Amino acid sequence: MILSVSLSVAAGSLAAYSVSRFTAERYADRAATTVTYDNETADTHFASAPVGSTQGILPDFTAAAEQGVEAVVNIENRQKYTVRQYSNPFGGGGIDPFEFFFGPSQGQQQPSQPQQKERRSGGSGVILSADGYIVSNNHVVEGADELIVTLHDGSTYKAALVGTDPSTDIALLKIDAKGLKTIPFGNSEELRLGEWVLAIGNPYGLTSTVTAGIVSAKGRSLGVMTSQMGIESFIQTDAVVNPGNSGGALITTEGKLIGINTVIKSPTGFYMGYSFAVPSSIVRKVVTDLREYGVVQRAMLGISFQAITPDWVEHFGEEKGIKEPGGIYIAEVVEDGAAQAAGIKPGDVLTHIGGKAMNTTADVQETIAKLRPNDKIKVTVKRDGSVKEYDVTLRNRAGKTDLVKKDDVNLLDELGATFREVSDKQKKELRIRGGIQVVSLKEDGLLARSRVQRGFIITAINDMPIAAVSDLNRITDKVQSIDGIYPDGRIVSYQALGR
């Protein structure tokens, strides 16, 4: 065994030496040279080597990396759960096989012994202020009974959860500390494709890990957010990100925070070349809201929409009278919503918001996500071949311009479910005008407590018709009744049950 290891090491060393020697010999005559023109000199550089690079091949990442790791923390999520074990006359835990088949034996039955156990998971976070505010992902802290933050120097703190936003997968924590190292916010909107970025986090518990890559794409929408109001406009990079990196920093070579690493797109669950971050333009707004109000101030334009792609034009263009791709098709306008109040109509093509071109759903989501109810924007649309501009005052989910309070009802969170809108086929088969079908349920949600089952199609809440998810915005009173139908035709009315 020792011999084989020695041979492997020797072979590896020889291979490394051979490659380095071959490379040196092959490119020895291609080093940068100095050329003289009329007694003046000019340094020449290969096209592949950026001018100003201290390493001759890549930009200098050292300053940004050394500063960045001091402001990236490890977050441990601790969750408690109970396990019942049974003792039996044969010793050990588990179930007595005789009791399993024949019932408990007299005088030998041992009472079950509940045991408290702890489940732990890990992620990363970024220090935003010297007094201990830390941003991370919602999925890193979700369900925690206790959150433990470990700094770069190894010191640990118990963290308080200030607030979360499942729609963007962002969470804000606070630890009791002073004089902490921070990473300043950068402007993700100024990022350019091909720009170098660094990802910093704690993959697999390997603290303070730094990887480098480029900005591969902007405004990516992946359909991974489980929240009904999910907002996706990811920065895509090829910087290596793995489990444990979630909540960590994506920074520029100048050390500015331009994203929070959130998603890996991979068939294996491990890095396969694609990683995604929530842009700082959204992160900054969310954490500011959580810090100031305890809840995110979600602005609503009040429309349902689709990007007008070449494929969309091929399938729907003739029917909708649209011949060219580009812009956003407004399929529906929410009653009493911001768009309707301004004069925008179904069938309009949204082209610009605040002078910025809108061509993807991510463009619209990211633009609106940075705003608050009562903010005013200019919206440009095409209608019947002419261009129209509207002044729109954004509203909250209840159709009002007020800022919401932490204690205000968040209906989607309260219902504790994810939904999909029913298809035209279902409407026809069940003879309903519309509805939203329950896809999944949370155990502590209002629907689960009220004994609603998966697959149930909600057609009314509090006798108010529900034809689409956007109709939930109109429910401002406490939920008392939930009416609907199951796919097999059973019509059911549930009474909402409290905690």
C-alpha positions as CSV (number, residue, x, y, z in Angstrom):
1,M,0.0,0.0,0.0
2,I,2.8,2.4,0.9
3,L,4.6,1.6,-2.3
4,S,1.5,2.2,-4.4
5,V,0.9,5.6,-2.8
6,S,4.6,6.6,-3.3
7,L,4.4,5.6,-7.0
8,S,1.2,7.6,-7.4
9,V,2.7,10.7,-5.8
10,A,5.8,10.3,-7.9
11,A,3.8,9.9,-11.1
12,G,1.7,13.0,-10.2
13,S,4.8,15.1,-9.5
14,L,6.3,14.0,-12.8
15,A,3.2,14.8,-14.7
16,A,2.9,18.2,-13.1
17,Y,6.6,18.9,-13.9
18,S,6.2,17.7,-17.5
19,V,3.2,20.0,-18.1
20,S,4.9,23.0,-16.5
21,R,8.1,22.4,-18.4
22,F,6.3,21.9,-21.7
23,T,4.3,25.1,-21.1
24,A,7.3,27.1,-20.2
25,E,9.3,26.0,-23.3
26,R,6.4,26.4,-25.7
27,Y,5.5,29.9,-24.6
28,A,9.0,31.2,-23.6
29,D,9.3,33.2,-26.8
30,R,5.8,34.8,-26.3
31,A,6.6,36.8,-23.2
32,A,5.7,40.5,-23.3
33,T,8.5,42.5,-25.0
34,T,9.5,46.1,-25.2
35,V,9.5,47.7,-28.7
36,T,11.3,51.0,-29.5
37,Y,9.7,53.6,-31.8
38,D,11.7,56.8,-32.4
39,N,13.5,56.5,-29.1
40,E,10.1,55.9,-27.3
41,T,9.2,52.6,-25.7
42,A,5.8,50.9,-25.5
43,D,4.9,47.7,-23.6
44,T,3.1,45.1,-25.7
45,H,0.5,42.7,-24.2
46,F,-1.2,39.7,-25.4
47,A,-4.9,40.2,-26.2
48,S,-5.9,37.6,-23.6
49,A,-4.1,39.4,-20.8
50,P,-6.0,42.4,-19.4
51,V,-4.0,45.6,-19.3
52,G,-3.3,46.6,-15.7
53,S,-3.5,43.0,-14.5
54,T,-1.0,42.4,-11.7
55,Q,-0.7,38.7,-12.5
56,G,-0.5,39.1,-16.2
57,I,-3.4,36.7,-16.8
58,L,-6.2,37.6,-14.4
59,P,-7.3,40.6,-12.3
60,D,-6.0,40.9,-8.8
61,F,-8.6,39.3,-6.5
62,T,-6.6,39.4,-3.3
63,A,-7.7,42.7,-1.7
64,A,-11.4,42.0,-2.3
65,A,-11.1,38.4,-1.1
66,E,-9.2,39.2,2.0
67,Q,-11.7,41.9,3.0
68,G,-14.7,39.9,1.9
69,V,-14.0,36.8,4.0
70,E,-14.0,38.9,7.2
71,A,-17.6,39.9,6.6
72,V,-19.0,36.5,5.6
73,V,-20.3,34.3,8.4
74,N,-21.3,30.8,9.0
75,I,-24.9,30.2,10.1
76,E,-26.0,27.1,11.9
77,N,-29.7,26.3,11.9
78,R,-30.7,24.1,14.9
79,Q,-34.1,22.5,14.9
80,K,-35.5,20.3,17.8
81,Y,-37.8,17.3,17.2
82,T,-39.1,14.5,19.3
83,V,-38.6,10.8,18.7
84,R,-40.4,8.0,20.7
85,Q,-38.5,4.8,21.3
86,Y,-39.9,1.6,22.9
87,S,-38.0,-0.7,25.1
88,N,-38.6,-4.4,25.0
89,P,-37.6,-7.5,27.0
90,F,-35.0,-8.4,24.4
91,G,-33.0,-5.2,25.1
92,G,-32.3,-2.2,22.9
93,G,-34.8,0.2,21.4
94,G,-37.5,-0.4,18.9
95,I,-40.7,-2.5,19.0
96,D,-41.0,-5.9,20.6
97,P,-41.9,-8.2,17.7
98,F,-44.2,-10.3,19.9
99,E,-46.1,-7.2,20.9
100,F,-46.3,-6.1,17.3
101,F,-48.1,-9.3,16.3
102,F,-49.9,-10.4,19.5
103,G,-50.3,-7.2,21.5
104,P,-48.6,-6.1,24.7
105,S,-47.6,-8.9,27.1
106,Q,-48.8,-8.6,30.7
107,G,-46.3,-7.0,33.1
108,Q,-43.6,-6.5,30.4
109,Q,-45.0,-3.5,28.5
110,Q,-42.6,-0.6,28.9
111,P,-43.8,3.0,28.5
112,S,-42.6,4.9,25.4
113,Q,-39.7,7.2,26.1
114,P,-39.8,10.4,24.1
115,Q,-36.4,11.7,23.3
116,Q,-35.5,15.3,22.3
117,K,-33.1,15.4,19.3
118,E,-31.6,18.1,17.3
119,R,-31.3,18.5,13.6
120,R,-28.6,20.9,12.3
121,S,-28.0,22.5,8.9
122,G,-25.7,25.2,7.7
123,G,-25.4,28.1,5.4
124,S,-23.7,31.5,5.1
125,G,-24.5,35.2,5.8
126,V,-23.1,38.6,5.1
127,I,-22.5,41.3,7.7
128,L,-24.1,44.5,6.6
129,S,-23.5,46.8,9.6
130,A,-20.9,47.1,12.3
131,D,-23.6,46.6,14.9
132,G,-24.5,43.1,13.8
133,Y,-27.2,43.1,11.1
134,I,-26.6,40.1,8.8
135,V,-28.4,39.1,5.5
136,S,-28.8,35.5,4.5
137,N,-31.4,33.3,2.6
138,N,-34.8,32.5,4.0
139,H,-34.2,28.8,3.3
140,V,-31.0,28.9,5.4
141,V,-32.9,30.0,8.5
142,E,-36.4,28.6,7.9
143,G,-37.8,26.5,10.8
144,A,-34.9,27.2,13.2
145,D,-35.4,27.0,16.9
146,E,-31.9,28.5,17.3
147,L,-29.5,30.3,15.0
148,I,-25.8,30.3,15.7
149,V,-23.5,32.7,13.9
150,T,-19.8,32.0,13.6
151,L,-17.6,34.9,12.5
152,H,-14.4,34.6,10.5
153,D,-12.3,34.8,13.7
154,G,-14.2,31.8,15.2
155,S,-16.3,33.7,17.7
156,T,-19.9,32.6,18.0
157,Y,-23.2,34.4,18.7
158,K,-26.8,33.5,19.1
159,A,-28.7,35.4,16.4
160,A,-32.2,36.9,16.5
161,L,-34.4,36.7,13.4
162,V,-35.5,40.2,12.4
163,G,-37.6,39.1,9.5
164,T,-37.8,37.0,6.3
165,D,-39.1,37.4,2.8
166,P,-39.9,34.1,1.1
167,S,-40.8,35.9,-2.1
168,T,-37.1,36.8,-2.6
169,D,-35.6,34.1,-0.3
170,I,-34.0,36.8,1.8
171,A,-33.7,36.9,5.6
172,L,-32.3,39.5,8.1
173,L,-30.6,38.5,11.4
174,K,-29.1,40.5,14.2
175,I,-26.3,39.5,16.6
176,D,-25.3,41.5,19.7
177,A,-21.8,42.7,18.6
178,K,-20.0,45.9,17.8
179,G,-17.2,47.0,15.4
180,L,-17.8,44.2,12.9
181,K,-16.2,44.1,9.4
182,T,-18.8,44.8,6.7
183,I,-19.2,44.5,2.9
184,P,-20.7,47.7,1.3
185,F,-23.5,47.4,-1.2
186,G,-22.6,47.8,-4.9
187,N,-25.0,48.4,-7.8
188,S,-26.1,45.2,-9.4
189,E,-27.7,47.1,-12.3
190,E,-24.3,48.3,-13.4
191,L,-23.0,44.8,-13.8
192,R,-21.8,43.8,-17.2
193,L,-21.8,40.4,-18.8
194,G,-18.3,38.9,-18.6
195,E,-17.4,41.0,-15.5
196,W,-15.3,39.2,-12.9
197,V,-17.0,38.4,-9.6
198,L,-16.1,36.4,-6.4
199,A,-18.4,34.1,-4.4
200,I,-17.6,33.8,-0.7
201,G,-19.2,31.3,1.6
202,N,-19.0,28.1,3.7
203,P,-19.6,25.1,1.4
204,Y,-19.7,21.8,3.2
205,G,-18.6,23.6,6.4
206,L,-15.3,24.8,4.7
207,T,-15.3,28.3,6.2
208,S,-14.2,31.4,4.3
209,T,-14.1,29.8,0.9
210,V,-13.5,32.1,-2.1
211,T,-14.2,31.2,-5.7
212,A,-14.1,33.4,-8.9
213,G,-16.1,33.5,-12.1
214,I,-17.8,35.9,-14.5
215,V,-21.3,37.3,-14.8
216,S,-22.8,34.8,-17.3
217,A,-26.3,36.3,-17.5
218,K,-28.6,38.8,-15.7
219,G,-32.3,38.7,-15.0
220,R,-32.6,34.9,-15.0
221,S,-36.0,33.4,-14.0
222,L,-35.9,29.7,-13.0
223,G,-39.3,29.0,-11.4
224,V,-37.7,27.8,-8.2
225,M,-39.3,30.2,-5.7
226,T,-42.1,28.3,-3.8
227,S,-43.9,31.5,-2.7
228,Q,-46.8,32.5,-4.8
229,M,-45.4,36.0,-5.0
230,G,-42.0,34.7,-5.8
231,I,-39.6,37.3,-7.4
232,E,-36.8,36.0,-9.6
233,S,-34.3,38.1,-11.4
234,F,-31.1,36.2,-10.7
235,I,-27.5,37.0,-11.5
236,Q,-26.0,33.9,-13.2
237,T,-22.3,33.2,-12.7
238,D,-19.9,30.4,-13.2
239,A,-18.2,30.9,-9.8
240,V,-18.3,27.6,-7.9
241,V,-21.1,27.5,-5.4
242,N,-22.1,24.4,-3.4
243,P,-24.4,23.5,-0.5
244,G,-23.4,25.8,2.4
245,N,-22.8,28.7,0.1
246,S,-26.4,29.8,0.3
247,G,-26.7,33.2,1.9
248,G,-23.1,34.1,1.1
249,A,-21.7,37.0,-0.8
250,L,-21.2,37.7,-4.5
251,I,-18.9,40.6,-4.7
252,T,-17.0,42.6,-7.4
253,T,-13.3,42.8,-7.7
254,E,-13.6,46.1,-5.8
255,G,-15.2,44.3,-2.9
256,K,-18.7,45.6,-3.3
257,L,-21.7,43.3,-2.6
258,I,-23.8,42.8,-5.7
259,G,-25.6,39.6,-4.9
260,I,-26.6,36.9,-2.3
261,N,-25.8,33.4,-3.6
262,T,-29.0,31.4,-3.5
263,V,-29.5,28.7,-6.1
264,I,-27.5,26.0,-7.8
265,K,-29.0,24.6,-11.0
266,S,-27.8,21.0,-11.2
267,P,-29.2,17.5,-11.8
268,T,-27.1,16.3,-8.8
269,G,-27.7,19.1,-6.3
270,F,-24.0,19.9,-6.5
271,Y,-22.2,22.5,-8.6
272,M,-22.3,21.8,-12.3
273,G,-21.3,25.1,-13.7
274,Y,-24.3,27.3,-13.0
275,S,-25.0,29.3,-9.8
276,F,-27.4,32.1,-9.2
277,A,-27.6,35.1,-6.8
278,V,-30.3,37.6,-5.8
279,P,-29.2,41.0,-7.1
280,S,-28.2,43.6,-4.6
281,S,-30.8,46.0,-6.0
282,I,-33.5,43.7,-4.5
283,V,-31.5,42.6,-1.4
284,R,-30.9,46.2,-0.3
285,K,-34.6,47.1,-0.5
286,V,-35.8,44.0,1.3
287,V,-33.4,44.3,4.2
288,T,-34.2,48.0,4.6
289,D,-37.9,47.2,4.8
290,L,-37.3,44.3,7.3
291,R,-35.2,46.5,9.4
292,E,-37.5,49.6,9.4
293,Y,-40.9,47.9,9.3
294,G,-40.4,44.2,10.2
295,V,-42.1,43.3,6.9
296,V,-41.4,43.9,3.2
297,Q,-43.4,46.7,1.6
298,R,-44.5,44.9,-1.5
299,A,-45.6,47.2,-4.3
300,M,-48.2,45.8,-6.8
301,L,-48.7,47.0,-10.4
302,G,-51.9,45.0,-10.5
303,I,-51.5,43.0,-13.8
304,S,-50.9,39.4,-14.9
305,F,-48.5,39.3,-17.8
306,Q,-46.4,37.3,-20.2
307,A,-43.2,38.1,-22.1
308,I,-43.8,38.4,-25.8
309,T,-41.2,35.9,-27.1
310,P,-40.9,34.5,-30.7
311,D,-42.5,31.3,-29.5
312,W,-45.4,33.4,-27.9
313,V,-45.9,35.3,-31.1
314,E,-46.0,32.0,-33.1
315,H,-48.7,30.6,-30.8
316,F,-50.7,33.6,-29.8
317,G,-49.6,36.5,-31.9
318,E,-52.3,36.3,-34.6
319,E,-55.1,35.9,-32.0
320,K,-53.8,38.9,-30.0
321,G,-52.9,41.0,-33.1
322,I,-49.2,41.1,-32.3
323,K,-46.7,40.3,-35.1
324,E,-43.3,40.9,-33.5
325,P,-41.6,39.8,-30.2
326,G,-40.6,42.3,-27.6
327,G,-42.4,43.8,-24.6
328,I,-44.8,42.4,-22.1
329,Y,-48.4,41.3,-22.9
330,I,-50.8,42.3,-20.2
331,A,-53.3,39.4,-20.0
332,E,-55.3,40.7,-17.1
333,V,-55.7,43.9,-15.0
334,V,-56.6,43.5,-11.4
335,E,-59.9,45.1,-10.4
336,D,-59.2,48.3,-8.3
337,G,-55.5,47.8,-8.8
338,A,-52.9,50.4,-9.7
339,A,-52.8,49.7,-13.4
340,Q,-56.6,49.8,-13.8
341,A,-56.8,53.1,-11.8
342,A,-54.2,54.6,-14.2
343,G,-56.1,53.5,-17.3
344,I,-54.1,50.5,-18.4
345,K,-56.2,47.8,-20.1
346,P,-55.9,44.0,-20.8
347,G,-54.3,43.5,-24.2
348,D,-51.9,46.4,-23.8
349,V,-48.2,45.7,-24.5
350,L,-46.0,47.0,-21.7
351,T,-42.8,48.4,-23.2
352,H,-41.2,50.6,-20.5
353,I,-41.3,51.3,-16.8
354,G,-39.6,54.5,-15.7
355,G,-37.9,54.7,-19.1
356,K,-36.4,51.2,-18.8
357,A,-37.2,48.7,-21.5
358,M,-39.3,45.7,-20.3
359,N,-38.7,42.5,-22.3
360,T,-38.8,39.7,-19.8
361,T,-40.9,38.8,-16.7
362,A,-37.7,39.2,-14.7
363,D,-37.4,42.8,-15.9
364,V,-40.8,43.7,-14.6
365,Q,-40.4,41.7,-11.3
366,E,-37.0,43.3,-10.5
367,T,-38.2,46.8,-11.3
368,I,-41.3,46.6,-9.2
369,A,-39.6,44.7,-6.4
370,K,-37.4,47.8,-5.7
371,L,-40.4,50.0,-5.1
372,R,-43.0,50.5,-2.3
373,P,-46.8,51.1,-2.3
374,N,-47.6,54.8,-3.1
375,D,-44.4,55.1,-5.2
376,K,-45.2,56.8,-8.6
377,I,-43.9,55.4,-11.9
378,K,-44.3,56.1,-15.6
379,V,-45.6,53.1,-17.6
380,T,-45.4,53.1,-21.4
381,V,-47.7,50.7,-23.3
382,K,-48.6,50.1,-26.9
383,R,-52.3,49.9,-27.8
384,D,-53.8,49.6,-31.3
385,G,-50.5,50.7,-32.8
386,S,-50.1,53.8,-30.8
387,V,-47.8,54.5,-27.8
388,K,-49.4,55.7,-24.5
389,E,-47.8,56.8,-21.3
390,Y,-49.5,56.5,-17.9
391,D,-48.6,57.8,-14.4
392,V,-49.2,54.9,-12.1
393,T,-49.3,55.0,-8.3
394,L,-48.4,51.6,-7.0
395,R,-50.6,49.8,-4.4
396,N,-50.2,47.1,-1.8
397,R,-51.8,43.7,-2.0
398,A,-55.0,44.9,-0.5
399,G,-55.3,47.5,-3.3
400,K,-54.3,50.4,-1.1
401,T,-51.4,52.8,-1.1
402,D,-50.7,52.5,2.6
403,L,-47.5,50.9,3.9
404,V,-48.3,47.7,5.8
405,K,-47.4,46.9,9.4
406,K,-45.8,43.7,10.6
407,D,-49.1,42.7,12.3
408,D,-51.1,43.2,9.1
409,V,-52.5,39.9,7.6
410,N,-50.4,38.4,4.9
411,L,-53.1,36.2,3.4
412,L,-50.8,33.9,1.4
413,D,-48.7,33.2,4.4
414,E,-51.8,32.7,6.5
415,L,-53.3,30.2,4.1
416,G,-50.1,28.2,4.2
417,A,-50.3,26.8,0.7
418,T,-49.0,27.1,-2.8
419,F,-51.5,27.3,-5.7
420,R,-51.9,27.0,-9.4
421,E,-54.7,28.5,-11.5
422,V,-57.1,26.0,-13.0
423,S,-56.8,25.2,-16.7
424,D,-59.6,25.9,-19.3
425,K,-60.1,22.1,-19.5
426,Q,-60.7,21.9,-15.7
427,K,-63.1,24.8,-15.9
428,K,-65.1,23.1,-18.6
429,E,-65.2,19.7,-16.9
430,L,-66.2,21.1,-13.5
431,R,-68.4,23.9,-14.9
432,I,-66.7,26.6,-13.0
433,R,-65.6,30.1,-14.1
434,G,-62.2,29.9,-12.5
435,G,-60.4,29.1,-9.3
436,I,-57.0,28.3,-7.7
437,Q,-56.0,24.8,-7.0
438,V,-54.1,23.8,-3.8
439,V,-50.7,22.2,-4.8
440,S,-49.1,21.9,-1.4
441,L,-50.0,22.6,2.2
442,K,-48.0,23.7,5.3
443,E,-49.0,21.8,8.5
444,D,-49.6,25.0,10.4
445,G,-51.4,26.9,7.7
446,L,-55.0,28.0,7.9
447,L,-56.1,25.7,5.0
448,A,-54.5,22.6,6.7
449,R,-56.1,23.5,10.0
450,S,-59.4,23.8,8.3
451,R,-59.0,20.3,6.8
452,V,-58.7,21.4,3.2
453,Q,-56.9,18.7,1.1
454,R,-54.4,19.0,-1.7
455,G,-56.1,19.3,-5.1
456,F,-59.0,21.4,-3.7
457,I,-60.0,24.2,-6.0
458,I,-60.9,27.4,-4.2
459,T,-63.6,29.3,-6.0
460,A,-64.6,31.7,-3.2
461,I,-63.3,33.1,0.2
462,N,-65.8,34.9,2.4
463,D,-68.3,34.6,-0.5
464,M,-65.9,36.6,-2.7
465,P,-65.2,34.9,-6.0
466,I,-61.6,33.7,-6.5
467,A,-60.8,33.1,-10.2
468,A,-57.0,33.7,-10.0
469,V,-54.2,34.0,-7.5
470,S,-54.3,37.8,-7.9
471,D,-57.9,37.8,-6.5
472,L,-56.4,37.0,-3.1
473,N,-55.2,40.7,-3.0
474,R,-58.8,41.7,-2.6
475,I,-59.3,39.7,0.7
476,T,-58.7,42.2,3.5
477,D,-61.0,40.8,6.2
478,K,-60.4,37.8,8.4
479,V,-61.0,34.5,6.5
480,Q,-64.1,32.8,7.7
481,S,-65.3,30.6,4.9
482,I,-63.6,28.8,2.0
483,D,-65.7,27.4,-0.8
484,G,-64.7,25.2,-3.7
485,I,-64.7,21.9,-5.5
486,Y,-62.5,18.8,-5.8
487,P,-61.4,17.4,-9.1
488,D,-63.9,14.5,-8.7
489,G,-66.8,17.0,-8.6
490,R,-67.4,17.2,-4.8
491,I,-68.5,20.7,-3.8
492,V,-67.3,21.5,-0.3
493,S,-67.5,24.5,2.0
494,Y,-65.0,24.8,4.8
495,Q,-65.2,27.0,7.9
496,A,-61.8,28.6,8.6
497,L,-60.4,27.3,11.9
498,G,-58.0,29.4,14.0
499,R,-54.9,28.3,15.8
